[in-house]
Amino acid sequence: MSEPQVVVGGTVAALTAADALADRGRPTRLFLPRRGVGGGFVPLVRDGRTLERGMRVLELHYEGTGTPPPLARYRPDEEGHRPFVALVDAWVRELVGDDAVVPVAAPASFLGGRLGPEVLLSSDLSRAAELVPADVAGRIAAEAAQAAAASGDAGLLAPDRRPRLWETTFDDVSAQQHGLTFHDVLLAPFVAKVRPAGGSDVLAALRRKLWVPLFWPRTVAEAFGGAPVGFVPQRPLTVVRPGGTGPVVRALLDRLRARGVEVVAYDRLAGVAADGRRVRIEFSDGRVETATRPVLGVPAGELFAAAGTSFAPAKVGSVLAWVGVREADLRALPGFVDVLDADVAAYRVTPGAPYGAGCRVVCVELAHDVPQEAAARTAHGVLQRVGLLRAGAAADDLGVFAGPTFTDPTADNLRLHAAALDRWRDLAVPATVVGGAQAPFADSFNEQVLQGLQAAASTA
């Protein structure tokens, strides 16, 4: 019998690689951390209630994508998954079944004291003029038309100019693409609630890490000027019953065990080094594994530290509050709500799973500067302010999280990762790395699935 293929980590990329290797008939040994399996794609469970970690949706279709290229052509990048999205869609449906993949209820934006069409994650401006008064729409249209005249219909989104998005901040590019009024009304207040510096030092190429898009100047001018919008994206958002992305990870864990993957629990990766043509892997409990070309799918900081390389990027601090409300007290239940008003201390609200007798969890992603002790009270007020919860209705405090979450999408962190990755490569460890250690910020669900599939194909 051949030596088992070793996979280390509990990321989606590691789980996908182990599952795909087993599907190819390769004996596989998966070292799985005791905590944190699935990362932020798996909800918390407290007192029998499912608490989603903010909005968790699947993007399984993009307009203009058809048959995927060969998987060998995939390169991890913030948007590297797009040509391969049909492959991810087929993988998810084969894992959980077609019937389990369901559309998200229509999302909304809250601006100017009322709910209107969602524009950020959908990137759909066809109804965006409904969000603002007529005079504001006129200013936006005029400024965007000037931008189109100055820099072309696509501006910096033209293919030959896109490399500049890695050199320029989101705020600067947004003002150039859309005009200041659009930026100041629709985008800047949202981003300022996610992180203290807003988009002033975030690379424009990494805008999706803050859930904000860039648009063609021409599209903005059309949408707010009353002309037919030439480009309307087709990007349906889905979840897997009973909701979110957690069921995908649970189904994946069940399947890899059903496929005979040997699962070994560990607490922390303590050491990784080349051992001739093999790799010596040390765990914090003293266990040592020596493997040929292992797949390493642990978070970047953990992998680099295990190899003796320092990597401590700045993180975005987040404040999440989960509240329980009676479904009879909900006035509306969009799939999620982007809160664009600057004076509302939250940037997103996501209804979650039902529980008990007629009650539902709601996750409120609060502004970064809301004190932890005020989070539950603030979240309750936000639900009433945005019109989801009727005035005077009660809400139960189900839990609060306040602390660092994801790597800040800045040029400084990009340089830190590049330096750590160079030091890792100098060690010449003969292993396949997947996840955030392989490529900075290429850690979305789709990117991780593709990295896992590609790693299995190349290793097998």
ABEGO torsion letter per residue (X at the ends): XBBBBBBBEABAAAAAAAAAAAAAGBBBBBBBBABGBGEAABBBBBGGBBBBBEBBBBBABBBGBBBBBBAAABBBBAAAAAAAAAAAAAAAAAAAEAAABBBBBBBBBBBGGBBBBBAAAAGBAAAAAAABBAAAAAAAAAAAAAAAAAAEAAEAABAAAAAAAAABBAAAAAAAAAEAAAAAAAAAAAAAAABAAEAAABBAAAAAAAGBBBBBAAAAAAAAAGBBBABBBBBBBBBBOAEEAAAAAAAAAAAAAAAGBBBBBBABBABBBBBEABBBBBBAAGBBBBBBGBBBBBBAAAAAAAAGBBBBBBBBBBBBBBBBBBAAABABBBABBBBABAABABABBBBBBBBEBGBBBBBBBBBAABBAAAAAAAAAAAAAAAGABBBGBBBBBAEBBBEBBBBBBBAAAAAAAAAAAAAAAAAGBBBBBBEAAABBGBABAAAAAAAAAAAAAAAX
